[in-house]
Amino acid sequence: MGIRDRAVSHKGDHQRLPFMKHYGDISKLNGADLAPVDIITFGSPCQDMSVAGKRNGLDGARSSLFYEAIRVVKEMREKTDGKYPRYIVWENVPGAFSSNKGEDFKAVLESVCSIKTADFIVPGPPGGKWNNAGQIMAEGFSVAWRVLDAQFWGVPREEDVSTLSQILQRGVPEKYCLSQKACQGILKRASARGKQLPEMLKLALERQARSA
């Protein structure tokens, strides 16, 4: 199943995944009209929650598409008497934990829980900061989250290592590159939080932050 949101265009899907069905704009989609499925996965646009963006949060024009996916899930479950989908998977950036001082991730958890139990209340994280892994165990359902990032996977095997020259792409449109202001912001936030950036990343950010 392919559900296209308003912020992303998947022009290459037919080449890489020719069997995928496209259903168009998710904001115009009714989950009750879809064939029931066991799992619905979605990765709402992350720009409004990423530390590299303006951090408009979950209510930003792009990241708010999260709520459209939740609506589709609820519509399908209502049509199937709560049988489908059995699971949902939401993927996003680690910045979702800190967006709007953690309130956005709290809203994500409450929205997911509301699929099963209306007006479910999720307490804020102890100490005001969400852990990289956690879970909610409730009556009839459970929710779990975990950061799956390259920096948490340990040292790669030698045969899995790629050189930077193998993956660099030339002539990338400027809109896909971090701006000078974005790089300055990343460095400023890392310094304020006392976070040590990888040396090569720090040098690259500093160089871009100084560019005219």
Backbone as numpy.savetxt, mean C-alpha at the origin, in Angstrom:
# Nx Ny Nz CAx CAy CAz Cx Cy Cz
-8.77 -11.73 -12.05 -9.62 -10.54 -12.05 -8.74 -9.30 -12.05
-9.05 -8.35 -12.89 -8.31 -7.10 -12.90 -9.26 -5.94 -12.69
-9.05 -5.18 -11.62 -9.88 -4.02 -11.34 -8.99 -2.79 -11.44
-9.31 -1.91 -12.34 -8.46 -0.76 -12.59 -8.97 0.44 -11.81
-8.07 1.08 -11.04 -8.48 2.28 -10.32 -8.28 3.50 -11.21
-8.68 4.65 -10.70 -8.63 5.86 -11.51 -7.24 6.45 -11.59
-6.31 5.99 -10.76 -5.00 6.62 -10.71 -3.93 5.86 -11.48
-4.19 4.63 -11.87 -3.16 3.80 -12.48 -3.65 3.22 -13.79
-2.78 3.21 -14.80 -3.11 2.60 -16.07 -2.24 1.39 -16.28
-2.82 0.23 -16.58 -2.07 -1.01 -16.75 -2.04 -1.40 -18.22
-1.30 -0.64 -19.04 -1.29 -0.86 -20.47 -0.64 -2.19 -20.85
0.25 -2.69 -19.99 0.96 -3.90 -20.34 0.33 -5.18 -19.84
-0.81 -5.08 -19.16 -1.42 -6.26 -18.57 -1.77 -7.33 -19.60
-2.28 -6.90 -20.75 -2.71 -7.87 -21.75 -1.52 -8.65 -22.31
-0.33 -8.06 -22.28 0.87 -8.75 -22.75 1.39 -9.72 -21.72
1.46 -9.27 -20.45 2.03 -10.11 -19.39 1.02 -11.10 -18.82
-0.25 -10.69 -18.75 -1.30 -11.54 -18.18 -2.50 -11.55 -19.12
-2.36 -12.23 -20.27 -3.43 -12.19 -21.28 -4.75 -12.78 -20.81
-4.72 -13.61 -19.76 -5.94 -14.25 -19.26 -6.72 -13.35 -18.30
-6.14 -12.21 -17.92 -6.78 -11.35 -16.93 -7.99 -10.64 -17.52
-9.06 -10.60 -16.75 -10.26 -9.86 -17.15 -10.21 -8.47 -16.53
-10.54 -7.47 -17.31 -10.53 -6.10 -16.82 -11.96 -5.61 -16.61
-12.18 -4.99 -15.45 -13.52 -4.55 -15.10 -13.65 -3.03 -15.05
-12.58 -2.31 -15.35 -12.66 -0.87 -15.44 -12.49 -0.14 -14.13
-13.04 1.05 -14.05 -12.92 1.97 -12.92 -13.56 1.38 -11.68
-12.76 1.20 -10.62 -13.27 0.58 -9.40 -14.37 1.41 -8.74
-14.34 2.73 -8.93 -15.35 3.58 -8.32 -16.73 3.38 -8.95
-16.76 2.74 -10.11 -18.03 2.50 -10.80 -18.41 1.02 -10.77
-17.66 0.24 -10.00 -17.86 -1.21 -9.95 -18.74 -1.60 -8.77
-19.64 -2.55 -8.99 -20.48 -3.08 -7.92 -20.04 -4.51 -7.63
-19.62 -4.75 -6.39 -19.13 -6.08 -6.03 -20.18 -7.16 -6.18
-21.44 -6.79 -6.11 -22.52 -7.78 -6.25 -22.63 -8.30 -7.67
-22.07 -7.56 -8.63 -22.14 -7.96 -10.03 -20.98 -8.86 -10.44
-20.00 -9.04 -9.57 -18.83 -9.85 -9.88 -19.06 -11.31 -9.50
-18.40 -12.19 -10.23 -18.44 -13.61 -9.86 -17.76 -13.78 -8.50
-18.36 -14.50 -7.56 -17.76 -14.67 -6.23 -16.37 -15.30 -6.31
-15.45 -14.80 -5.49 -14.08 -15.32 -5.44 -13.68 -15.54 -3.99
-12.69 -16.41 -3.77 -12.22 -16.69 -2.41 -11.37 -15.55 -1.85
-10.57 -14.93 -2.72 -9.62 -13.91 -2.26 -9.72 -12.66 -3.13
-9.75 -11.51 -2.50 -9.64 -10.23 -3.21 -8.40 -9.53 -2.68
-7.50 -9.21 -3.57 -6.28 -8.48 -3.20 -6.37 -7.09 -3.80
-5.84 -6.12 -3.09 -5.83 -4.75 -3.61 -4.69 -3.97 -2.98
-4.12 -3.09 -3.78 -3.04 -2.23 -3.30 -3.38 -0.80 -3.66
-4.21 -0.16 -2.86 -4.65 1.19 -3.17 -3.44 2.11 -3.35
-3.51 3.08 -4.26 -2.36 3.95 -4.53 -1.73 4.47 -3.25
-0.41 4.41 -3.18 0.29 4.70 -1.92 0.81 6.13 -1.83
0.68 6.92 -2.90 1.35 8.22 -2.93 0.99 9.12 -1.76
-0.26 9.07 -1.32 -0.70 9.97 -0.24 -0.23 9.51 1.14
0.28 8.27 1.22 0.71 7.74 2.52 2.23 7.55 2.59
2.88 7.56 1.45 4.32 7.33 1.41 5.09 8.50 2.02
6.22 8.18 2.66 7.05 9.23 3.24 7.70 10.07 2.15
7.67 9.59 0.90 8.24 10.33 -0.22 7.24 11.30 -0.83
5.98 11.26 -0.40 4.95 12.12 -0.97 4.58 13.27 -0.06
3.46 13.91 -0.37 3.01 15.07 0.40 2.25 14.66 1.66
1.98 13.36 1.77 1.36 12.80 2.96 -0.03 13.38 3.24
-0.86 13.39 2.20 -2.24 13.80 2.38 -3.05 12.76 3.13
-2.49 11.55 3.26 -3.12 10.52 4.06 -4.18 9.72 3.34
-4.89 8.94 4.11 -5.88 8.01 3.56 -7.03 8.75 2.88
-7.22 10.01 3.20 -8.28 10.79 2.56 -7.80 11.51 1.31
-6.54 11.29 0.93 -6.02 11.90 -0.30 -6.75 11.36 -1.52
-6.66 12.09 -2.62 -7.42 11.74 -3.83 -7.08 10.35 -4.35
-5.85 9.88 -4.13 -5.44 8.58 -4.66 -5.58 7.46 -3.63
-5.03 7.66 -2.44 -5.06 6.61 -1.44 -6.47 6.33 -0.92
-7.39 7.28 -1.11 -8.77 7.06 -0.64 -9.47 5.98 -1.45
-8.87 5.53 -2.55 -9.46 4.43 -3.32 -9.50 3.14 -2.49
-8.78 3.13 -1.37 -8.87 2.01 -0.43 -10.32 1.74 -0.05
-11.07 2.81 0.19 -12.46 2.66 0.62 -13.34 2.08 -0.48
-12.97 2.33 -1.74 -13.73 1.74 -2.84 -13.57 0.22 -2.83
-12.36 -0.25 -2.55 -12.12 -1.70 -2.49 -12.91 -2.33 -1.35
-12.94 -1.67 -0.20 -13.71 -2.17 0.94 -15.19 -2.24 0.57
-15.67 -1.24 -0.13 -17.08 -1.24 -0.56 -17.37 -2.44 -1.47
-16.48 -2.69 -2.43 -16.67 -3.82 -3.35 -16.72 -5.14 -2.57
-15.83 -5.28 -1.59 -15.80 -6.50 -0.77 -17.12 -6.66 -0.03
-17.61 -5.59 0.57 -18.87 -5.66 1.31 -20.04 -6.01 0.40
-20.04 -5.46 -0.80 -21.13 -5.74 -1.74 -21.14 -7.21 -2.17
-19.94 -7.77 -2.38 -19.87 -9.17 -2.75 -20.32 -10.06 -1.59
-19.91 -9.71 -0.38 -20.30 -10.52 0.78 -21.80 -10.44 1.04
-22.37 -9.28 0.84 -23.81 -9.15 1.02 -24.56 -10.00 0.01
-24.07 -10.01 -1.24 -24.73 -10.78 -2.29 -24.62 -12.28 -2.04
-23.52 -12.72 -1.37 -23.28 -14.16 -1.17 -23.58 -14.59 0.27
-24.35 -13.79 0.99 -24.69 -14.11 2.39 -23.45 -14.27 3.26
-22.46 -13.45 3.01 -21.25 -13.45 3.83 -20.25 -14.55 3.53
-20.41 -15.27 2.43 -19.52 -16.39 2.13 -18.25 -15.96 1.38
-18.38 -14.97 0.50 -17.25 -14.58 -0.35 -17.10 -13.05 -0.37
-15.83 -12.60 -0.44 -14.60 -13.38 -0.40 -14.30 -13.88 1.01
-13.56 -14.97 1.09 -13.19 -15.52 2.40 -12.00 -14.78 2.99
-11.14 -14.23 2.11 -9.94 -13.51 2.56 -9.77 -12.26 1.72
-9.16 -11.23 2.32 -8.73 -10.07 1.55 -7.28 -9.78 1.92
-6.53 -9.24 0.97 -5.13 -8.88 1.19 -4.93 -7.45 0.70
-4.45 -6.58 1.59 -4.16 -5.19 1.23 -2.67 -4.97 1.30
-2.11 -4.41 0.24 -0.67 -4.14 0.19 -0.45 -2.64 0.08
0.54 -2.13 0.84 0.85 -0.71 0.76 2.27 -0.47 1.26
2.61 0.79 1.43 3.96 1.17 1.85 4.08 1.19 3.37
5.32 1.02 3.92 5.50 1.10 5.38 5.04 2.44 5.95
5.04 3.50 5.10 4.60 4.81 5.56 3.15 4.83 6.00
2.39 3.79 5.64 0.99 3.72 6.06 0.89 3.68 7.59
1.91 3.12 8.26 1.89 3.03 9.72 1.94 4.41 10.38
2.70 5.33 9.79 2.91 6.64 10.42 2.05 7.74 9.82
1.34 7.47 8.72 0.52 8.49 8.07 -0.50 9.07 9.05
-0.55 10.42 9.10 -1.45 11.11 10.05 -1.27 10.60 11.47
-0.01 10.45 11.86 0.36 10.04 13.21 -0.26 8.70 13.62
-0.38 7.81 12.65 -0.90 6.48 12.93 -2.40 6.33 12.80
-3.10 7.45 12.64 -4.56 7.40 12.57 -5.05 6.74 11.28
-4.28 6.88 10.20 -4.71 6.28 8.92 -4.69 4.76 8.99
-3.66 4.19 9.61 -3.61 2.73 9.70 -4.69 2.22 10.64
-4.99 2.98 11.66 -6.10 2.64 12.56 -7.41 2.60 11.76
-7.59 3.58 10.87 -8.78 3.63 10.04 -8.83 2.45 9.07
-7.66 2.05 8.57 -7.58 0.87 7.69 -8.06 -0.37 8.43
-7.53 -0.58 9.63 -7.91 -1.75 10.42 -9.40 -1.75 10.75
-9.92 -0.60 11.13 -11.34 -0.52 11.48 -12.23 -0.77 10.26
-11.80 -0.29 9.10 -12.57 -0.51 7.87 -12.58 -1.98 7.50
-11.43 -2.63 7.62 -11.34 -4.06 7.31 -12.21 -4.86 8.29
-12.11 -4.52 9.56 -12.91 -5.23 10.57 -14.40 -5.00 10.37
-14.77 -3.82 9.84 -16.19 -3.50 9.67 -16.85 -4.37 8.61
-16.04 -5.04 7.79 -16.60 -5.97 6.80 -17.37 -7.07 7.52
-16.85 -7.46 8.67 -17.46 -8.53 9.46 -18.33 -7.99 10.59
-17.85 -6.93 11.26 -18.56 -6.36 12.40 -18.65 -4.85 12.24
-19.87 -4.34 12.06 -20.06 -2.90 11.86 -19.59 -2.11 13.09
-19.00 -0.93 12.81 -18.57 -0.01 13.88 -17.55 -0.64 14.83
-16.72 -1.54 14.29 -15.67 -2.17 15.11 -14.65 -1.09 15.49
-14.28 -1.02 16.76 -13.33 -0.02 17.24 -11.97 -0.67 17.49
-10.94 -0.10 16.88 -9.57 -0.58 17.09 -8.84 0.44 17.95
-8.30 0.03 19.10 -7.55 0.99 19.93 -6.27 1.41 19.24
-5.80 2.59 19.58 -4.55 3.06 19.02 -3.39 2.19 19.50
-2.25 2.27 18.82 -1.11 1.43 19.19 -0.48 1.85 20.51
-0.02 0.89 21.30 0.67 1.24 22.55 1.90 2.10 22.26
2.02 3.19 22.97 3.16 4.08 22.75 2.99 4.98 21.54
1.84 4.88 20.87 1.56 5.77 19.75 2.23 5.40 18.45
2.79 4.20 18.34 3.48 3.79 17.12 3.14 2.35 16.80
2.72 2.10 15.55 2.36 0.74 15.15 3.60 -0.12 14.98
3.53 -1.35 15.46 4.61 -2.30 15.27 4.62 -2.79 13.82
5.75 -3.31 13.38 5.87 -3.82 12.02 5.07 -5.10 11.81
4.62 -5.70 12.88 3.78 -6.90 12.78 2.78 -6.90 13.92
1.58 -7.40 13.63 0.56 -7.45 14.67 -0.66 -8.20 14.19
-1.63 -8.34 15.07 -2.84 -9.06 14.70 -4.01 -8.63 15.58
-5.19 -8.85 15.05 -6.44 -8.64 15.78 -7.21 -9.95 15.73
-7.52 -10.49 16.89 -8.29 -11.73 16.97 -9.66 -11.37 17.53
-10.69 -11.54 16.72 -12.04 -11.20 17.14 -12.97 -12.38 16.89
-14.20 -12.23 17.31 -15.15 -13.32 17.16 -15.53 -13.50 15.68
-15.14 -14.62 15.13 -15.50 -14.94 13.75 -14.56 -14.43 12.68
-13.53 -13.68 13.07 -12.57 -13.20 12.06 -11.26 -12.78 12.73
-10.23 -12.63 11.91 -8.94 -12.15 12.39 -8.28 -11.30 11.31
-7.45 -10.39 11.75 -6.70 -9.50 10.85 -5.25 -9.52 11.29
-4.34 -9.64 10.34 -2.91 -9.64 10.67 -2.17 -8.74 9.69
-1.08 -8.13 10.16 -0.26 -7.30 9.27 1.21 -7.54 9.56
2.02 -7.29 8.54 3.46 -7.46 8.69 4.18 -6.70 7.59
5.29 -6.07 7.95 6.13 -5.41 6.95 6.96 -6.46 6.24
6.84 -6.49 4.94 7.66 -7.38 4.11 8.51 -6.50 3.21
9.69 -6.13 3.69 10.56 -5.21 2.97 11.92 -5.85 2.81
12.62 -5.46 1.77 13.92 -6.07 1.46 14.89 -5.99 2.64
14.81 -4.90 3.41 15.77 -4.72 4.50 15.52 -5.69 5.66
14.37 -6.36 5.65 14.06 -7.30 6.73 14.33 -8.76 6.33
14.83 -8.98 5.11 14.98 -10.35 4.63 16.38 -10.90 4.81
17.24 -10.17 5.49 18.57 -10.68 5.75 19.49 -10.57 4.54
20.62 -11.23 4.61 21.63 -11.17 3.55 21.22 -12.08 2.40
21.13 -11.56 1.16 20.73 -12.39 0.03 21.80 -13.40 -0.34
21.36 -14.49 -0.94 22.32 -15.47 -1.42 23.07 -14.90 -2.61
24.30 -15.35 -2.80 25.14 -14.80 -3.86 24.50 -14.94 -5.23
23.82 -16.08 -5.47 23.22 -16.30 -6.78 21.99 -15.42 -7.02
21.47 -14.79 -5.94 20.31 -13.93 -6.08 20.68 -12.46 -6.23
21.96 -12.16 -6.08 22.40 -10.76 -6.10 22.45 -10.24 -7.54
21.90 -9.04 -7.74 21.97 -8.36 -9.02 22.76 -7.08 -8.85
23.53 -6.71 -9.86 24.25 -5.45 -9.81 23.33 -4.33 -10.22
23.62 -3.13 -9.76 22.79 -1.98 -10.06 22.70 -1.75 -11.56
23.81 -1.99 -12.27 23.82 -1.76 -13.71 22.87 -2.68 -14.45
22.50 -3.82 -13.84 21.59 -4.77 -14.49 20.14 -4.31 -14.43
19.81 -3.47 -13.47 18.42 -3.10 -13.29 18.14 -1.62 -13.56
19.17 -0.82 -13.78 18.95 0.59 -14.08 18.31 0.75 -15.45
17.40 1.67 -15.56 16.75 1.96 -16.83 17.09 3.38 -17.25
17.50 3.53 -18.48 17.88 4.84 -18.99 16.66 5.56 -19.58
16.73 6.89 -19.59 15.68 7.67 -20.20 14.35 7.61 -19.48
14.38 7.42 -18.15 13.14 7.35 -17.37 12.49 8.74 -17.33
11.18 8.84 -17.60 10.51 10.15 -17.53 10.70 10.80 -16.17
10.84 12.10 -16.16 11.13 12.84 -14.93 10.05 12.65 -13.86
8.79 12.41 -14.30 7.70 12.27 -13.34 7.87 11.06 -12.43
8.72 10.09 -12.84 8.95 8.90 -12.03 10.15 9.05 -11.09
10.79 10.20 -11.12 11.97 10.43 -10.29 11.60 11.29 -9.08
12.32 11.08 -7.98 12.11 11.90 -6.79 12.59 13.32 -7.06
11.79 14.29 -6.70 12.15 15.69 -6.90 13.18 16.11 -5.85
13.78 17.26 -6.08 14.73 17.81 -5.12 14.06 17.99 -3.75
12.83 18.50 -3.77 12.09 18.75 -2.52 11.77 17.44 -1.80
11.40 16.40 -2.58 11.08 15.11 -1.97 12.30 14.52 -1.28
13.46 14.61 -1.93 14.70 14.08 -1.35 15.06 14.84 -0.08
14.89 16.15 -0.10 15.17 16.95 1.09 14.25 16.53 2.24
12.98 16.25 1.90 12.03 15.84 2.92 12.37 14.50 3.55
12.79 13.53 2.71 13.17 12.21 3.21 14.36 12.33 4.17
15.36 13.10 3.77 16.55 13.28 4.61 16.19 13.97 5.92
15.29 14.97 5.85 14.90 15.71 7.04 14.15 14.81 8.02
13.21 14.00 7.49 12.43 13.12 8.37 13.31 12.03 8.97
14.25 11.50 8.18 15.15 10.47 8.71 16.01 11.02 9.84
16.47 12.26 9.66 17.30 12.90 10.69 16.48 13.16 11.95
15.25 13.63 11.77 14.39 13.94 12.93 14.06 12.70 13.74
13.97 11.55 13.06 13.63 10.29 13.73 14.86 9.53 14.18
16.04 10.07 13.88 17.27 9.39 14.25 17.49 8.10 13.47
16.93 8.03 12.27 17.03 6.82 11.46 18.27 6.88 10.57
19.06 5.82 10.60 20.27 5.74 9.80 19.94 5.15 8.43
20.04 5.95 7.39 19.79 5.46 6.04 20.99 4.70 5.50
20.79 3.71 4.63 21.92 3.04 3.98 22.80 4.07 3.30
24.11 3.89 3.37 25.05 4.91 2.93 24.84 5.30 1.46
24.67 4.30 0.58 24.50 4.61 -0.84 23.21 5.37 -1.09
22.15 5.01 -0.37 20.88 5.71 -0.51 21.01 7.15 -0.01
21.69 7.31 1.10 21.87 8.65 1.67 22.65 9.55 0.71
23.69 8.99 0.11 24.50 9.79 -0.84 23.68 10.19 -2.05
22.87 9.24 -2.55 22.05 9.53 -3.73 21.00 10.61 -3.40
20.38 10.51 -2.22 19.39 11.51 -1.82 20.03 12.88 -1.63
21.19 12.89 -1.02 21.88 14.17 -0.79 22.26 14.82 -2.12
22.70 14.01 -3.06 23.06 14.53 -4.38 21.85 15.13 -5.09
20.74 14.41 -5.04 19.52 14.89 -5.69 18.96 16.11 -4.96
19.12 16.14 -3.64 18.61 17.26 -2.85 19.35 18.55 -3.15
20.61 18.42 -3.60 21.41 19.60 -3.93 21.26 20.03 -5.39
20.60 19.18 -6.20 20.52 19.48 -7.64 19.67 20.73 -7.88
20.03 21.44 -8.94 19.33 22.69 -9.26 18.04 22.38 -10.00
